[in-house]
Amino acid sequence: MTVLRPLDVTDQTSRALAWMRNSGIQESSGGVARYHLVTEGRNLPLSTEITGYFVSAMVWGGCHDEAFRAADWLVGEAWQPELRAMPFEVGEPMKPSYFFDCGIIVRGLLAAWRVSSRVAYLDTAREIGLAMGRDFWSASGELHPVLELPWKVAWPYERRWSREPGCLQLKSALAWADLAVLFPDEDFEAWFERALQYSLATHLAFLPGEEDELKVMDRLHAYLYFLEALLARPERAEDLMGGIERVGHYLRTIGPRFERADVCAQLLRVRLLADSLGAVPLDVAAAGEEAAKCAAHQRFNEPPMTDGGYGFGTRDGVPMPFMNPVSTAFCMQALQWWRDWENGAFRGQLAELI
């Protein structure tokens, strides 16, 4: 299928899209594995969240057949209409539901709906968005990260960024902002504003958040979700600028020991969008450095399961043995946007942010 982009894609982007389509990371059902274990030669189980990211990435890259197969799996196999819930994996016993995953899935389904007009995608996105607002708010105004299914009881919080309330959930809450445009009579806009205010009140305490700097690198990935979503309010320029500077500092400090490809890509995308929105002027030197870091994580001239994709990251400069579809999606978009910016034709939009 022809890759439908407003500009000619780079070879890096074409190779990454080919990896997403042909490597086997998307399995025959349409679902997408969390990542591939290179040493063991096998995929981890299918993930609803990663499949949601995959849908957005394939729509962005113009690979609609793959996007629709993934979206069909989310709607037909993963979504539990009797419970009105989305588990993070499909199978028995029933897996829990994550707030973050749900928002990513909604944004993927909306992306597929925009290019297909398939009503099932829009209807399911709306139902998931309503479930997010109905089931995940706590009595004290926080968003529970995880609910046990089928009872929808919140898991006890843990001192881990993915298992406690935090500003990162704002990226998932972007799904509410997207749905609010389509369904203005629902509570979606109010829910997004509520999540925004909580995130603004708590985000400064998120970093570093750990004494172990290797764990801080993981928290950079999560904090960048907050910055990505904050782009919906570019008037918060001071928060955006401060966040960009903090993440850049930690990335350069910790990166020689442990560098995540997705952190490099997320930071570059935030810089480019913040500049295009008039919020934070682009630091060209820093952006160029982050683009080079992203590019270094792509692998070429290897077996199909690795050729053209992006690894998860490096430890002490050595690639880690994981091929990651989210790292691939983030990096290919970031590098394509960077090349577009270099050519004076940047056209990235928050709506297409994977």
Residue frames as qw, qx, qy, qz and C-alpha x, y, z in Angstrom:
[[0.000, 0.887, 0.462, 0.000, 0.00, 0.00, 0.00],
 [0.355, 0.581, -0.043, 0.732, 1.23, 3.48, -0.81],
 [0.386, -0.430, -0.474, 0.664, 2.23, 5.51, 2.24],
 [0.068, 0.799, 0.396, 0.448, -0.04, 8.55, 2.19],
 [0.446, -0.552, -0.224, 0.668, 1.86, 11.46, 3.67],
 [0.231, 0.943, 0.149, -0.187, 1.75, 15.16, 2.74],
 [0.117, 0.823, -0.529, -0.170, 5.50, 15.01, 2.04],
 [0.789, 0.296, -0.538, 0.011, 7.77, 12.27, 0.74],
 [0.795, -0.592, 0.124, -0.042, 8.74, 10.05, 3.63],
 [0.006, -0.735, 0.677, 0.029, 12.36, 9.41, 4.41],
 [0.640, 0.205, -0.738, -0.059, 13.94, 6.00, 3.95],
 [0.027, 0.143, -0.796, 0.588, 14.05, 5.73, 7.74],
 [0.559, 0.096, 0.330, -0.754, 10.27, 6.14, 7.91],
 [0.758, 0.260, -0.403, -0.442, 9.62, 3.73, 5.04],
 [0.468, 0.225, -0.837, 0.175, 11.79, 1.07, 6.64],
 [0.169, -0.055, 0.703, -0.688, 10.10, 1.55, 10.02],
 [0.688, 0.163, 0.078, -0.703, 6.64, 1.26, 8.47],
 [0.697, 0.269, -0.627, -0.220, 7.74, -1.88, 6.65],
 [0.194, 0.163, -0.870, 0.423, 8.88, -3.35, 9.97],
 [0.429, 0.049, 0.481, -0.763, 5.53, -2.52, 11.58],
 [0.748, 0.266, -0.135, -0.593, 3.68, -4.18, 8.70],
 [0.797, 0.345, -0.474, -0.144, 5.83, -7.21, 7.93],
 [0.081, 0.520, -0.773, 0.355, 7.87, -8.22, 10.97],
 [0.561, -0.253, -0.788, -0.024, 5.17, -10.23, 12.72],
 [0.053, -0.017, -0.539, 0.840, 4.76, -7.77, 15.59],
 [0.625, 0.101, 0.084, -0.769, 1.15, -7.53, 14.35],
 [0.299, -0.063, 0.952, 0.002, -0.14, -11.07, 14.54],
 [0.037, -0.213, -0.815, -0.537, -2.71, -12.76, 12.28],
 [0.096, -0.647, -0.724, 0.220, -5.63, -11.78, 14.54],
 [0.117, 0.822, 0.197, 0.522, -4.82, -8.10, 14.01],
 [0.558, -0.829, -0.016, 0.049, -3.61, -7.60, 17.58],
 [0.440, 0.719, -0.390, 0.369, -0.11, -6.31, 18.27],
 [0.803, -0.256, -0.402, 0.358, 2.41, -7.73, 20.72],
 [0.373, -0.907, -0.027, 0.193, 3.82, -5.59, 23.51],
 [0.127, 0.811, -0.531, -0.210, 7.31, -6.19, 22.16],
 [0.926, 0.262, -0.270, -0.002, 9.55, -8.88, 20.68],
 [0.644, -0.636, 0.407, 0.122, 12.22, -10.69, 22.69],
 [0.502, 0.702, -0.473, -0.181, 15.13, -10.84, 20.26],
 [0.077, -0.473, 0.869, -0.120, 17.21, -13.39, 22.16],
 [0.482, 0.080, 0.821, -0.295, 14.29, -15.76, 22.67],
 [0.062, 0.005, -0.729, -0.681, 12.78, -15.15, 19.24],
 [0.122, -0.540, -0.830, -0.067, 9.23, -14.66, 20.46],
 [0.169, -0.538, -0.131, -0.815, 6.60, -12.01, 21.00],
 [0.096, 0.091, 0.705, -0.697, 5.09, -11.14, 24.33],
 [0.207, 0.543, 0.809, -0.086, 1.26, -11.43, 24.51],
 [0.110, 0.581, 0.433, 0.680, -0.99, -9.13, 22.52],
 [0.189, -0.357, -0.425, 0.810, -1.61, -5.80, 24.21],
 [0.176, 0.811, 0.554, 0.066, -4.69, -3.65, 23.76],
 [0.163, -0.878, 0.043, 0.447, -2.70, -0.49, 24.52],
 [0.327, -0.389, 0.598, 0.620, 0.05, -1.29, 22.02],
 [0.327, 0.432, 0.761, 0.357, -2.56, -2.21, 19.43],
 [0.064, 0.917, 0.350, -0.182, -4.14, 1.21, 19.99],
 [0.221, -0.732, 0.336, 0.550, -0.79, 2.89, 19.38],
 [0.408, -0.022, 0.764, 0.499, -0.32, 0.73, 16.30],
 [0.298, 0.722, 0.617, 0.096, -3.63, 1.89, 14.84],
 [0.016, -0.946, -0.037, 0.320, -2.63, 5.54, 15.25],
 [0.340, -0.543, 0.560, 0.526, 0.80, 4.87, 13.74],
 [0.413, 0.196, 0.788, 0.412, -0.56, 3.03, 10.73],
 [0.233, 0.864, 0.446, -0.027, -3.16, 5.69, 10.02],
 [0.147, -0.874, 0.196, 0.419, -0.43, 8.35, 10.28],
 [0.312, -0.401, 0.706, 0.493, 1.72, 6.35, 7.85],
 [0.551, 0.370, -0.315, -0.679, -1.08, 5.67, 5.40],
 [0.204, 0.129, -0.966, -0.089, -1.07, 1.91, 5.99],
 [0.572, -0.159, 0.109, -0.797, -4.81, 1.62, 6.37],
 [0.801, -0.030, -0.549, -0.239, -5.27, -2.12, 5.87],
 [0.520, 0.029, -0.698, 0.492, -3.07, -2.86, 8.88],
 [0.147, -0.148, 0.359, -0.910, -4.72, -0.10, 10.89],
 [0.691, -0.127, -0.156, -0.694, -8.19, -1.47, 10.23],
 [0.754, -0.032, -0.656, 0.022, -7.20, -5.05, 11.09],
 [0.308, 0.040, -0.635, 0.707, -5.88, -3.82, 14.41],
 [0.342, -0.106, 0.179, -0.916, -8.94, -1.65, 15.05],
 [0.750, -0.111, -0.445, -0.476, -11.24, -4.56, 14.20],
 [0.611, -0.046, -0.726, 0.312, -9.44, -6.70, 16.79],
 [0.039, 0.057, -0.484, 0.873, -9.89, -4.00, 19.43],
 [0.532, -0.055, -0.011, -0.845, -13.60, -3.63, 18.67],
 [0.802, 0.007, -0.430, -0.415, -14.45, -7.27, 18.01],
 [0.789, -0.045, -0.577, 0.204, -12.24, -9.23, 20.41],
 [0.366, 0.113, -0.517, 0.766, -10.76, -6.96, 23.06],
 [0.317, -0.253, 0.129, -0.905, -13.68, -4.71, 24.02],
 [0.114, -0.239, -0.939, 0.219, -16.01, -6.31, 26.57],
 [0.243, -0.380, -0.295, -0.843, -19.45, -4.82, 25.81],
 [0.608, -0.536, -0.575, -0.114, -21.24, -6.66, 28.63],
 [0.585, -0.469, -0.318, 0.580, -18.86, -5.13, 31.18],
 [0.212, 0.952, 0.056, 0.212, -18.30, -1.93, 29.22],
 [0.518, -0.744, 0.370, 0.206, -14.59, -2.39, 29.93],
 [0.683, 0.640, -0.347, 0.059, -11.30, -2.80, 28.07],
 [0.843, -0.465, 0.169, 0.210, -8.79, -5.23, 29.64],
 [0.042, -0.814, 0.477, 0.328, -5.10, -4.68, 28.98],
 [0.070, 0.270, -0.907, -0.316, -4.83, -8.18, 27.49],
 [0.779, 0.001, -0.194, -0.596, -7.42, -10.64, 26.21],
 [0.536, 0.146, -0.828, 0.069, -7.73, -14.01, 27.93],
 [0.762, -0.553, -0.177, -0.286, -8.68, -15.93, 31.03],
 [0.114, -0.705, -0.605, 0.351, -8.61, -15.13, 33.83],
 [0.232, 0.890, 0.264, 0.290, -9.78, -11.67, 32.88],
 [0.546, 0.070, -0.167, 0.818, -7.02, -9.09, 33.03],
 [0.127, -0.683, -0.377, 0.613, -7.39, -5.69, 34.72],
 [0.358, 0.802, 0.326, 0.348, -8.15, -2.45, 32.94],
 [0.470, -0.279, -0.063, 0.835, -5.70, 0.48, 32.84],
 [0.172, 0.864, 0.256, -0.399, -6.92, 4.06, 32.49],
 [0.085, -0.640, 0.460, 0.610, -3.91, 4.96, 30.40],
 [0.277, 0.026, 0.875, 0.397, -4.43, 2.11, 27.95],
 [0.289, 0.659, 0.682, -0.126, -8.07, 3.05, 27.44],
 [0.133, 0.860, 0.014, -0.492, -7.27, 6.58, 26.31],
 [0.128, -0.458, 0.694, 0.541, -4.63, 5.41, 23.85],
 [0.284, 0.265, 0.901, 0.194, -7.12, 2.94, 22.40],
 [0.252, 0.798, 0.448, -0.314, -9.79, 5.64, 22.03],
 [0.065, 0.776, -0.284, -0.559, -7.37, 7.88, 20.14],
 [0.198, -0.204, 0.856, 0.433, -6.41, 5.00, 17.86],
 [0.291, 0.491, 0.821, 0.022, -10.03, 4.13, 17.09],
 [0.198, 0.855, 0.211, -0.431, -10.83, 7.77, 16.37],
 [0.058, -0.580, 0.568, 0.582, -7.88, 7.96, 13.99],
 [0.211, 0.082, 0.921, 0.317, -9.19, 4.87, 12.16],
 [0.254, 0.686, 0.645, -0.222, -12.73, 6.27, 12.10],
 [0.095, 0.773, -0.074, -0.623, -11.57, 9.54, 10.52],
 [0.097, 0.451, -0.686, -0.563, -10.16, 7.74, 7.48],
 [0.021, -0.093, -0.973, -0.208, -12.79, 5.00, 7.23],
 [0.485, -0.169, -0.033, -0.858, -16.09, 6.39, 8.61],
 [0.523, -0.156, -0.836, -0.056, -16.70, 2.96, 10.17],
 [0.492, -0.633, -0.059, -0.595, -19.37, 3.56, 12.78],
 [0.884, -0.340, -0.305, 0.101, -18.19, 0.70, 15.01],
 [0.586, 0.151, -0.289, 0.741, -14.90, 2.50, 15.62],
 [0.108, -0.460, 0.084, -0.877, -16.61, 5.72, 16.68],
 [0.722, -0.491, -0.226, -0.431, -19.23, 3.97, 18.79],
 [0.861, -0.225, -0.342, 0.302, -16.65, 1.88, 20.64],
 [0.388, 0.281, -0.246, 0.842, -14.40, 4.90, 21.18],
 [0.357, -0.526, -0.009, -0.772, -17.31, 6.75, 22.75],
 [0.849, -0.413, -0.272, -0.186, -18.20, 3.80, 24.97],
 [0.755, -0.036, -0.344, 0.557, -14.62, 3.43, 26.19],
 [0.142, 0.402, -0.156, 0.891, -14.43, 7.17, 26.86],
 [0.583, -0.536, -0.105, -0.601, -17.62, 7.01, 28.92],
 [0.894, -0.284, -0.326, 0.117, -16.28, 4.02, 30.85],
 [0.534, 0.220, -0.319, 0.751, -13.11, 5.97, 31.64],
 [0.147, -0.426, 0.140, -0.882, -15.15, 8.76, 33.19],
 [0.754, -0.407, -0.207, -0.473, -17.65, 6.50, 34.90],
 [0.940, -0.210, -0.258, 0.071, -15.26, 3.96, 36.44],
 [0.724, 0.194, -0.289, 0.596, -11.83, 5.46, 37.11],
 [0.066, -0.680, 0.184, -0.707, -12.41, 8.63, 39.18],
 [0.433, -0.176, -0.746, 0.474, -11.68, 8.24, 42.87],
 [0.281, -0.817, -0.500, 0.052, -13.73, 9.87, 45.63],
 [0.408, -0.686, -0.010, 0.602, -10.83, 12.29, 46.24],
 [0.373, 0.872, -0.032, -0.316, -10.62, 13.40, 42.61],
 [0.181, -0.536, 0.744, 0.356, -7.73, 11.26, 41.40],
 [0.794, 0.320, -0.338, -0.391, -7.80, 8.86, 38.48],
 [0.808, -0.305, 0.503, -0.021, -7.26, 5.27, 39.52],
 [0.119, 0.560, -0.700, -0.426, -4.55, 3.80, 37.28],
 [0.273, 0.090, -0.936, -0.201, -5.82, 0.19, 37.40],
 [0.694, -0.127, 0.218, -0.674, -9.18, -1.49, 37.96],
 [0.245, -0.091, 0.965, -0.020, -9.69, -5.15, 38.70],
 [0.611, 0.097, -0.340, -0.708, -12.19, -6.76, 36.31],
 [0.014, -0.550, -0.595, -0.586, -14.97, -7.71, 36.28],
 [0.340, -0.683, -0.563, 0.319, -15.65, -5.89, 39.59],
 [0.238, 0.750, 0.080, 0.611, -14.05, -2.57, 38.60],
 [0.614, -0.770, -0.079, 0.154, -12.40, -2.23, 41.98],
 [0.241, 0.889, -0.360, 0.153, -9.30, -0.04, 42.11],
 [0.837, 0.050, -0.379, 0.392, -5.99, -1.79, 42.69],
 [0.520, -0.780, -0.063, 0.343, -4.08, -0.52, 45.75],
 [0.331, 0.912, -0.228, 0.081, -1.61, 2.17, 44.75],
 [0.879, -0.182, 0.032, 0.440, 2.08, 1.28, 44.59],
 [0.186, -0.835, 0.220, 0.470, 5.16, 3.48, 44.56],
 [0.482, 0.038, 0.654, 0.582, 5.54, 3.00, 40.83],
 [0.143, 0.279, -0.155, -0.937, 4.68, 5.56, 38.18],
 [0.368, -0.072, -0.707, -0.600, 2.31, 3.18, 36.40],
 [0.445, -0.379, -0.810, 0.048, 0.51, 2.09, 39.59],
 [0.190, -0.556, -0.469, 0.660, -0.28, 5.40, 41.26],
 [0.273, 0.899, 0.341, -0.018, -2.14, 8.54, 40.16],
 [0.477, -0.404, 0.228, 0.747, 0.04, 10.98, 38.30],
 [0.230, 0.679, -0.097, -0.690, 0.33, 13.68, 35.68],
 [0.102, -0.203, 0.836, 0.500, 1.13, 11.14, 32.94],
 [0.304, 0.447, 0.836, -0.098, -2.57, 10.20, 32.78],
 [0.244, 0.673, 0.079, -0.694, -3.21, 13.49, 31.00],
 [0.116, 0.303, -0.719, -0.615, -2.15, 12.00, 27.66],
 [0.013, 0.288, 0.954, 0.083, -4.84, 9.38, 28.02],
 [0.121, 0.649, 0.523, -0.539, -7.29, 12.09, 29.03],
 [0.081, 0.347, -0.413, -0.838, -6.65, 13.69, 25.62],
 [0.023, -0.262, -0.912, -0.316, -9.15, 11.09, 24.42],
 [0.005, 0.687, 0.627, -0.367, -11.81, 13.00, 26.33],
 [0.025, 0.605, -0.109, -0.788, -10.78, 16.24, 24.64],
 [0.046, 0.104, -0.765, -0.633, -11.07, 14.53, 21.25],
 [0.059, -0.441, -0.892, -0.077, -14.47, 13.04, 22.10],
 [0.001, 0.607, 0.416, -0.677, -15.75, 16.36, 23.45],
 [0.120, 0.336, -0.385, -0.851, -15.58, 17.83, 19.94],
 [0.259, -0.082, -0.841, -0.467, -17.75, 15.01, 18.59],
 [0.439, -0.539, -0.716, -0.065, -20.10, 14.65, 21.56],
 [0.080, 0.404, -0.249, 0.876, -20.42, 18.09, 23.18],
 [0.627, -0.490, -0.111, -0.596, -23.45, 17.05, 25.25],
 [0.869, -0.218, -0.403, 0.188, -21.47, 14.43, 27.17],
 [0.508, -0.853, 0.060, 0.100, -19.14, 15.15, 30.12],
 [0.862, 0.195, 0.008, 0.468, -15.93, 14.64, 28.16],
 [0.276, 0.711, -0.120, 0.636, -14.75, 18.26, 28.22],
 [0.514, -0.750, 0.172, -0.379, -15.35, 18.59, 31.96],
 [0.950, -0.260, 0.093, 0.147, -13.46, 15.37, 32.61],
 [0.710, 0.404, -0.064, 0.574, -10.47, 16.55, 30.59],
 [0.013, -0.778, 0.160, -0.608, -10.36, 19.88, 32.44],
 [0.757, -0.608, 0.135, -0.199, -10.53, 18.06, 35.76],
 [0.934, -0.031, 0.061, 0.351, -7.62, 15.83, 34.77],
 [0.461, 0.637, -0.072, 0.614, -5.70, 18.86, 33.53],
 [0.294, -0.812, 0.179, -0.471, -6.04, 20.73, 36.80],
 [0.888, -0.432, 0.155, 0.027, -4.93, 17.69, 38.81],
 [0.848, 0.234, 0.044, 0.473, -1.89, 17.25, 36.55],
 [0.234, 0.755, -0.107, 0.604, -0.90, 20.90, 36.76],
 [0.520, -0.756, 0.182, -0.354, -1.11, 20.76, 40.54],
 [0.880, -0.374, 0.290, 0.026, 1.09, 17.66, 40.85],
 [0.845, 0.498, -0.077, 0.181, 3.53, 17.48, 37.93],
 [0.136, 0.830, -0.447, 0.303, 6.45, 19.32, 39.56],
 [0.593, -0.504, 0.581, -0.237, 6.80, 16.54, 42.12],
 [0.961, 0.233, 0.065, -0.131, 7.00, 13.82, 39.45],
 [0.765, 0.440, -0.248, 0.399, 10.70, 14.28, 38.61],
 [0.285, 0.386, -0.856, -0.191, 13.08, 12.92, 39.59],
 [0.824, -0.185, -0.063, -0.532, 10.84, 10.80, 41.83],
 [0.983, -0.096, -0.107, 0.118, 13.49, 8.10, 42.35],
 [0.398, -0.781, 0.422, 0.229, 17.01, 7.95, 43.76],
 [0.652, -0.031, 0.656, 0.380, 18.03, 5.32, 41.21],
 [0.185, 0.559, -0.247, -0.769, 18.69, 7.33, 38.05],
 [0.010, -0.001, -0.899, -0.439, 17.92, 4.31, 35.85],
 [0.047, 0.580, 0.800, -0.148, 14.38, 4.46, 37.18],
 [0.066, 0.657, 0.091, -0.745, 14.37, 8.20, 36.55],
 [0.043, 0.206, -0.673, -0.709, 14.82, 7.45, 32.83],
 [0.043, -0.402, -0.901, -0.158, 11.59, 5.43, 32.96],
 [0.024, -0.712, -0.506, 0.486, 9.86, 8.35, 34.67],
 [0.006, -0.407, 0.307, 0.860, 11.03, 10.69, 31.89],
 [0.067, -0.180, -0.845, -0.500, 8.98, 8.57, 29.49],
 [0.136, -0.630, -0.753, 0.130, 5.93, 8.99, 31.72],
 [0.114, -0.645, -0.193, 0.731, 6.47, 12.71, 32.33],
 [0.027, -0.175, 0.526, 0.832, 6.69, 13.31, 28.60],
 [0.047, -0.501, -0.832, -0.234, 3.16, 11.96, 28.32],
 [0.129, -0.762, -0.428, 0.468, 2.11, 14.90, 30.48],
 [0.110, -0.511, 0.246, 0.816, 4.01, 17.36, 28.29],
 [0.071, 0.156, 0.787, 0.593, 2.51, 15.86, 25.13],
 [0.089, -0.675, -0.731, -0.047, -0.99, 16.39, 26.49],
 [0.199, -0.694, -0.223, 0.655, -0.17, 19.86, 27.80],
 [0.185, -0.052, 0.496, 0.847, 0.33, 20.91, 24.18],
 [0.039, -0.628, -0.726, -0.279, -3.46, 21.06, 24.07],
 [0.230, -0.937, -0.236, 0.118, -3.08, 24.18, 26.22],
 [0.666, 0.353, -0.045, 0.656, -0.16, 26.03, 24.59],
 [0.143, -0.851, 0.043, -0.503, -0.84, 29.05, 26.79],
 [0.791, -0.597, 0.120, 0.054, 0.83, 27.02, 29.56],
 [0.626, 0.678, -0.302, 0.239, 4.14, 27.94, 27.93],
 [0.169, -0.721, 0.571, -0.354, 6.03, 28.30, 31.22],
 [0.813, -0.225, 0.494, -0.209, 5.12, 24.76, 32.29],
 [0.896, 0.436, 0.055, 0.054, 6.01, 23.42, 28.85],
 [0.379, 0.782, -0.406, 0.284, 9.37, 25.18, 28.76],
 [0.391, -0.614, 0.602, -0.328, 10.31, 24.10, 32.26],
 [0.908, -0.029, 0.388, -0.158, 9.32, 20.52, 31.54],
 [0.790, 0.587, -0.118, 0.130, 11.30, 20.39, 28.32],
 [0.144, 0.773, -0.523, 0.329, 14.38, 21.72, 30.08],
 [0.619, -0.448, 0.572, -0.298, 14.10, 19.23, 32.95],
 [0.949, 0.168, 0.262, -0.055, 13.67, 16.23, 30.69],
 [0.629, 0.711, -0.251, 0.191, 16.53, 17.34, 28.44],
 [0.143, -0.733, 0.587, -0.313, 18.83, 17.66, 31.43],
 [0.745, -0.263, 0.573, -0.217, 18.03, 14.20, 32.79],
 [0.904, 0.417, 0.089, -0.034, 18.20, 12.57, 29.36],
 [0.495, 0.735, -0.390, 0.250, 21.71, 13.88, 28.77],
 [0.299, -0.636, 0.615, -0.359, 22.85, 13.06, 32.29],
 [0.753, -0.144, 0.593, -0.246, 21.48, 9.51, 32.47],
 [0.789, 0.529, -0.110, -0.294, 21.62, 8.56, 28.78],
 [0.310, 0.599, -0.738, 0.012, 25.21, 7.20, 28.75],
 [0.247, -0.180, 0.898, -0.316, 24.13, 4.57, 31.29],
 [0.282, 0.415, 0.864, -0.050, 20.56, 3.97, 30.15],
 [0.203, 0.277, -0.199, -0.918, 18.80, 5.61, 27.22],
 [0.482, 0.435, 0.741, -0.171, 15.25, 4.87, 26.10],
 [0.225, 0.186, 0.579, 0.761, 14.52, 5.44, 22.42],
 [0.078, -0.737, -0.630, -0.232, 10.97, 6.56, 23.19],
 [0.328, -0.768, -0.209, 0.508, 12.20, 9.31, 25.52],
 [0.307, -0.249, 0.380, 0.836, 14.40, 10.76, 22.78],
 [0.053, 0.375, 0.695, 0.611, 11.50, 10.70, 20.32],
 [0.209, -0.779, -0.589, 0.062, 8.90, 12.07, 22.72],
 [0.319, -0.662, -0.069, 0.674, 11.09, 15.00, 23.69],
 [0.209, -0.081, 0.505, 0.833, 11.81, 15.85, 20.06],
 [0.042, -0.548, -0.721, -0.422, 8.13, 15.72, 19.14],
 [0.264, -0.803, -0.435, 0.310, 7.19, 17.95, 22.08],
 [0.307, -0.461, 0.163, 0.817, 9.85, 20.48, 21.05],
 [0.124, 0.129, 0.624, 0.760, 8.61, 20.59, 17.45],
 [0.149, -0.664, -0.686, -0.257, 4.94, 20.90, 18.32],
 [0.330, -0.734, -0.320, 0.500, 5.55, 23.46, 21.08],
 [0.243, -0.304, 0.296, 0.872, 7.46, 25.59, 18.58],
 [0.017, 0.305, 0.695, 0.651, 4.79, 25.25, 15.88],
 [0.258, -0.734, -0.627, -0.042, 2.11, 26.28, 18.39],
 [0.100, 0.743, -0.076, 0.657, 4.07, 29.38, 19.39],
 [0.720, -0.676, -0.133, -0.083, 4.54, 28.17, 22.96],
 [0.639, -0.613, 0.336, 0.321, 8.29, 27.41, 23.23],
 [0.431, 0.780, -0.389, -0.234, 10.86, 28.43, 20.60],
 [0.987, 0.106, -0.087, 0.088, 12.74, 25.46, 19.20],
 [0.390, -0.726, 0.529, 0.202, 16.22, 24.81, 20.57],
 [0.764, 0.538, -0.283, -0.216, 17.62, 23.68, 17.24],
 [0.224, 0.550, -0.787, 0.169, 20.88, 22.27, 18.60],
 [0.430, -0.158, 0.775, -0.436, 19.12, 20.21, 21.26],
 [0.811, 0.336, 0.207, -0.433, 16.50, 18.99, 18.77],
 [0.614, 0.594, -0.506, -0.122, 19.23, 17.94, 16.34],
 [0.024, -0.418, 0.863, -0.283, 20.98, 16.00, 19.09],
 [0.611, 0.050, 0.632, -0.474, 17.75, 14.22, 20.00],
 [0.789, 0.483, -0.113, -0.361, 17.11, 13.38, 16.35],
 [0.402, 0.548, -0.733, 0.038, 20.53, 11.77, 16.15],
 [0.299, -0.225, 0.831, -0.412, 19.81, 9.79, 19.31],
 [0.776, 0.260, 0.311, -0.483, 16.52, 8.54, 17.83],
 [0.698, 0.563, -0.373, -0.238, 18.16, 7.49, 14.59],
 [0.102, 0.516, -0.835, 0.160, 20.82, 5.50, 16.44],
 [0.534, -0.072, 0.730, -0.421, 18.16, 3.13, 17.81],
 [0.815, 0.407, -0.020, -0.413, 16.99, 1.93, 14.37],
 [0.567, -0.315, 0.735, 0.199, 18.36, -1.41, 13.17],
 [0.626, 0.600, -0.248, -0.433, 19.13, -2.35, 9.57],
 [0.553, 0.469, -0.679, -0.111, 20.25, -5.37, 7.53],
 [0.238, -0.217, 0.863, -0.390, 19.09, -7.86, 10.12],
 [0.029, 0.282, 0.953, 0.110, 16.41, -10.59, 10.19],
 [0.156, -0.546, -0.507, -0.649, 12.82, -9.46, 9.44],
 [0.495, -0.711, -0.494, 0.075, 11.88, -9.20, 13.10],
 [0.453, -0.622, -0.080, 0.633, 14.54, -6.54, 13.66],
 [0.405, 0.121, 0.398, 0.814, 15.27, -5.01, 10.24],
 [0.018, -0.513, -0.347, -0.785, 13.96, -1.44, 10.09],
 [0.523, -0.736, -0.408, -0.135, 12.46, -1.39, 13.57],
 [0.006, 0.713, -0.390, 0.582, 13.66, 0.45, 16.64],
 [0.557, -0.112, -0.740, 0.359, 15.00, -1.15, 19.77],
 [0.449, -0.788, -0.421, 0.021, 13.75, -0.23, 23.22],
 [0.170, -0.960, 0.209, -0.080, 17.01, 1.43, 24.25],
 [0.660, 0.428, -0.503, 0.359, 20.62, 0.97, 25.29],
 [0.703, -0.708, 0.032, 0.058, 22.41, 0.13, 28.52],
 [0.498, -0.616, 0.404, 0.458, 25.97, 1.47, 28.67],
 [0.220, 0.592, -0.476, -0.612, 25.76, 2.02, 24.93],
 [0.058, -0.062, 0.971, 0.225, 24.76, -1.59, 24.16],
 [0.533, -0.125, -0.355, -0.758, 21.37, -2.19, 22.47],
 [0.492, -0.088, 0.715, -0.489, 18.87, -3.98, 24.69],
 [0.034, -0.008, 0.934, 0.357, 17.35, -7.18, 23.19],
 [0.283, 0.564, 0.688, -0.360, 13.81, -5.87, 22.73],
 [0.067, 0.209, 0.503, 0.836, 12.16, -4.69, 19.50],
 [0.051, 0.466, 0.607, -0.642, 9.46, -2.30, 20.52],
 [0.230, 0.595, 0.624, 0.450, 6.49, -1.19, 18.37],
 [0.145, -0.942, -0.276, 0.126, 5.87, 1.94, 20.44],
 [0.424, -0.598, 0.295, 0.613, 9.53, 3.01, 20.26],
 [0.395, 0.162, 0.649, 0.630, 9.35, 2.41, 16.51],
 [0.095, 0.793, 0.556, 0.228, 6.17, 4.45, 16.13],
 [0.262, -0.909, -0.097, 0.309, 7.43, 7.37, 18.23],
 [0.460, -0.460, 0.409, 0.639, 10.87, 7.47, 16.62],
 [0.387, 0.315, 0.638, 0.587, 9.68, 7.25, 13.03],
 [0.031, 0.891, 0.431, 0.141, 7.21, 10.09, 13.60],
 [0.372, -0.833, 0.053, 0.406, 9.76, 12.23, 15.42],
 [0.474, -0.282, 0.506, 0.663, 12.40, 11.79, 12.72],
 [0.299, 0.548, 0.622, 0.472, 9.95, 12.40, 9.88],
 [0.108, -0.951, -0.290, 0.033, 8.77, 15.57, 11.59],
 [0.456, -0.671, 0.227, 0.539, 12.38, 16.65, 12.13],
 [0.442, 0.064, 0.590, 0.673, 13.22, 16.14, 8.45],
 [0.130, 0.778, 0.539, 0.294, 10.08, 18.08, 7.51],
 [0.271, -0.919, -0.096, 0.269, 11.15, 20.92, 9.83],
 [0.501, -0.406, 0.406, 0.647, 14.65, 20.95, 8.33],
 [0.317, 0.288, 0.645, 0.633, 13.06, 21.25, 4.89],
 [0.111, 0.080, 0.061, -0.989, 10.91, 24.17, 6.03],
 [0.529, -0.146, -0.506, -0.665, 7.68, 22.22, 5.72],
 [0.037, -0.047, -0.891, 0.450, 6.73, 21.01, 9.20],
 [0.491, -0.250, -0.360, -0.753, 3.05, 20.10, 9.29],
 [0.332, -0.143, -0.890, 0.278, 2.74, 18.05, 12.48],
 [0.460, -0.481, -0.104, -0.739, -0.44, 18.40, 14.52],
 [0.320, -0.283, 0.731, -0.532, -1.35, 17.35, 18.03],
 [0.831, 0.114, 0.144, -0.525, -4.29, 15.35, 16.64],
 [0.869, 0.357, -0.338, -0.054, -1.90, 12.99, 14.81],
 [0.079, -0.628, 0.711, -0.307, 0.56, 12.59, 17.69],
 [0.743, -0.026, -0.662, -0.094, 0.97, 8.84, 18.15]]
